[in-house]
Amino acid sequence: MGTRTRRTDSSRWKEAWWTFPATIAAAAAGSAATTTGSHWYQRLDKPPFQPPPVVFPIAWTALYADIAATTARALAHAEPNQNRALRNALLLNLVLNASWSWVFFRAHRLGAATAVAAALTASSADLTRRTAGVDRSGYLLAAYPVWCGFATVLSGALWRRNALRG
């Protein structure tokens, strides 16, 4: 019985491994669009509460690692009905996550970027709730919706401060 349980646990982990390359792909896609050195970005009127540029890659690297590891653990422990919902929640979240950079940095659509950030905040809160519902380690994702909420406020402030600029 112990061997069978180990095999089952092992097969569940094999089914959950994909969270790492999927999260890395989302991070890479968002990173490919991020151009903080561009003339357009440099000219934006930024709010006084915007963190220094070095904060963003540090925060996002930690969050992406947390997303991949925590959701993998939850997927490995989830019942089949939870697994599908959690997998779909993660995939939606990663698409929203990567999309923000493209909408903001490439399309220069600050209002739309704020809407994407708000959707990402809701999605990350849902992902945290679903993950924590499967495994207590899911609460480790709690910083993610908080950070996304801050990013939404920051996006909104950038939109408001730059709405009349050409």
C-alpha positions in Angstrom: 0.0 0.0 0.0 2.9 2.4 0.8 4.3 1.9 -2.7 1.0 2.5 -4.4 0.5 5.7 -2.4 4.0 6.9 -3.4 3.3 6.0 -7.0 0.1 7.9 -6.9 1.8 10.9 -5.3 4.6 10.7 -7.9 2.1 10.6 -10.8 0.2 13.6 -9.4 3.5 15.6 -9.2 4.2 14.6 -12.8 0.9 16.0 -13.8 1.6 19.3 -11.9 5.2 19.9 -13.2 3.9 22.0 -16.1 3.2 25.0 -13.8 6.9 25.8 -13.9 7.4 26.1 -17.7 4.0 27.8 -18.0 4.8 30.4 -15.4 8.3 30.9 -17.0 6.6 31.4 -20.4 4.2 34.0 -19.0 7.1 35.8 -17.3 9.1 35.8 -20.5 6.2 37.0 -22.6 5.6 39.9 -20.2 9.2 40.6 -20.0 9.6 40.7 -23.8 7.1 43.6 -23.9 8.5 45.5 -21.0 10.5 48.6 -22.1 11.1 50.8 -19.1 14.0 52.5 -20.9 11.8 53.6 -23.8 11.3 57.3 -24.5 7.5 56.9 -24.1 7.8 55.3 -20.6 10.5 57.8 -19.5 8.2 60.7 -20.4 5.3 59.4 -18.3 4.3 61.5 -15.3 4.7 58.9 -12.5 3.0 59.1 -9.1 5.2 59.7 -6.1 4.4 56.3 -4.6 5.9 54.4 -7.6 8.6 52.1 -6.3 12.2 52.4 -7.7 12.7 50.4 -10.9 14.8 47.8 -9.2 11.8 46.7 -7.1 9.8 45.3 -10.0 12.0 42.5 -11.3 12.8 41.4 -7.7 9.1 41.4 -6.7 8.0 39.6 -9.9 10.7 37.0 -9.8 9.7 36.1 -6.2 6.0 36.1 -7.2 6.5 34.0 -10.3 8.4 31.4 -8.3 5.7 31.4 -5.6 2.9 31.0 -8.3 4.7 28.0 -9.9 5.6 26.2 -6.7 2.4 26.8 -4.8 0.1 25.9 -7.7 2.1 22.8 -8.5 1.8 21.6 -4.9 -2.0 22.3 -4.9 -2.5 20.6 -8.3 -0.6 17.6 -7.0 -2.9 17.4 -4.0 -6.2 18.4 -5.7 -9.1 16.1 -6.3 -10.0 15.8 -10.1 -12.8 18.3 -9.9 -10.6 20.8 -8.1 -7.7 20.1 -10.5 -9.5 21.3 -13.6 -10.8 24.5 -12.0 -7.4 25.3 -10.5 -5.6 24.6 -13.7 -8.0 26.9 -15.6 -7.7 29.6 -13.0 -3.9 29.4 -13.3 -3.9 29.6 -17.1 -6.3 32.6 -17.1 -4.1 34.3 -14.5 -0.9 33.7 -16.5 -2.5 35.1 -19.7 -3.7 38.2 -17.9 -0.3 38.6 -16.3 1.6 38.5 -19.5 -1.1 40.6 -21.3 -0.6 43.6 -19.0 2.9 44.4 -20.3 1.8 44.2 -23.9 -1.2 46.5 -23.3 0.8 49.0 -21.2 4.3 49.1 -22.8 3.6 48.2 -26.4 0.1 49.5 -27.1 0.4 52.4 -24.7 -3.2 51.9 -23.6 -3.1 53.1 -20.0 -6.8 52.8 -19.4 -7.0 49.3 -20.9 -3.9 48.3 -18.9 -5.6 49.4 -15.7 -8.6 47.2 -16.6 -6.2 44.3 -17.3 -4.5 44.9 -13.9 -7.9 45.0 -12.1 -8.8 41.7 -13.8 -5.4 40.3 -12.8 -6.0 41.3 -9.2 -9.4 39.5 -9.2 -7.8 36.5 -10.9 -4.9 36.3 -8.5 -7.3 36.6 -5.5 -9.3 33.7 -7.0 -6.2 31.7 -7.7 -5.1 32.2 -4.0 -8.5 31.2 -2.8 -8.6 28.0 -4.9 -5.0 27.1 -4.1 -5.5 27.6 -0.3 -8.7 25.5 -0.6 -6.7 22.5 -1.7 -3.6 23.0 0.4 -2.8 25.3 3.3 0.5 26.3 1.5 -1.8 28.2 -0.9 -1.9 31.0 1.6 1.7 31.7 0.6 0.1 33.2 -2.6 -1.5 36.0 -0.5 1.1 38.5 -1.4 0.3 38.1 -5.1 -3.2 39.7 -5.1 -1.9 42.4 -2.7 0.9 43.2 -5.2 -1.5 43.1 -8.1 -3.9 45.4 -6.3 -1.0 47.9 -5.8 -0.2 47.5 -9.5 -3.8 48.3 -10.4 -3.7 51.5 -8.3 -0.3 52.4 -9.8 -1.7 51.7 -13.4 -4.8 53.9 -12.6 -2.6 56.7 -11.3 -0.4 56.6 -14.4 -3.6 56.6 -16.6 -5.0 59.6 -14.7 -1.8 61.6 -14.6 -1.1 61.0 -18.3 -4.6 61.0 -19.8 -4.3 64.4 -21.5 -0.7 63.8 -22.8 -0.2 62.9 -26.4 
